[in-house]
Amino acid sequence: MSNRRATISDVAREAGVSASTASVVFSGKVAVSDATRAKVMQAADALGYTGPDPRAASLRTGRAGVVAVLFRERLGTAFRDPVTTEMMDGLTDALSPIGAGILLLTDDGPAESGPTLTTAPLDAAILLGCNEILQSSVDVLRRRGIPVVVIEGDAGADVPRVLLDNVEAQRTAAEHLRSLGHEDVALVTLTKDAARPRGFIDDPSQITVDVTRDRLLGAREVFPAAPAYAVRESSIDEGLAAGRVLLSGPRPTAIIAQSDLLAAGVIRAAEEAGLRVPEDLSVTGFDGVAVDGLAPYALTTLAQDASAKGRAAGEAVVAMLEGREPASLTLTCTFRRGNTTAAVPG
């Protein structure tokens, strides 16, 4: 009995077609008739052939067929955020022409036996944001000669970036609140550094997460003295906890949250405190995503195109792998007024 793995040539002989015809049936790159496809697949089933050997393809192309995506937070947390899922949809669409798979990693570190940026076979890597840990990852990838793209972060002038107009967008929300007469405004920010401590931000210069720093800067261009409370992650529960803190002392008339999920949590904290939104407290978010259970509220927010953000990162990766110059890009958010903001209470 032979243990030799069946080849595409074996399948072609069994099906009575040329090797090139059998090959395109599995590649899907060229249309073939239904009858020919059925004949080839029947022969493959009979021989136990499951498709081209990926190791051979890797040797032939010189690529691993893998792009790593490095997250700032745990994957369970990241994928509870609709922004992440929309962005990954755009990324996978952009990578599909080169047939690359995606390896998900976090800056919390993988399991001891799992792949790492140091050991995994990779063609390129995409970093979501940039803090001190992700910056060290850039150094690892540079030493390996692996192309890098950063989404909403700055890893140096030679690293392509996909950015949002975070400063300008958050300033727009703050100016909207000021136009409604608000002066006592507080902020709920995303994480401020890799340690993700909760609490008030006393020194903005210590913020190492670019998104958090830029959105804080935009809000404070309008409200320089606004207190800012940082959370551990973008979630409704974290927004609820932060809202409880901000509403327990001298009460602001408005709260600017750096994500829609955080804003939803702040609204829950307001309801818990017996406050009406927006009559007693105005709330703004950021992202423009659908938040389950938020009705009858429609957030006043800054809507971003997360899918376009992921797609742009994927297109930059493809360009680098094909020897073309990748493009850095800054996407623009759109202000969207909902029913969670109103004039300051008289």
Order of alpha helices (4+ residues) and beta strands (2+ residues): alpha-alpha-alpha-alpha-beta-alpha-alpha-beta-beta-alpha-beta-beta-alpha-beta-beta-alpha-beta-alpha-beta-alpha-beta-beta-alpha-beta-beta
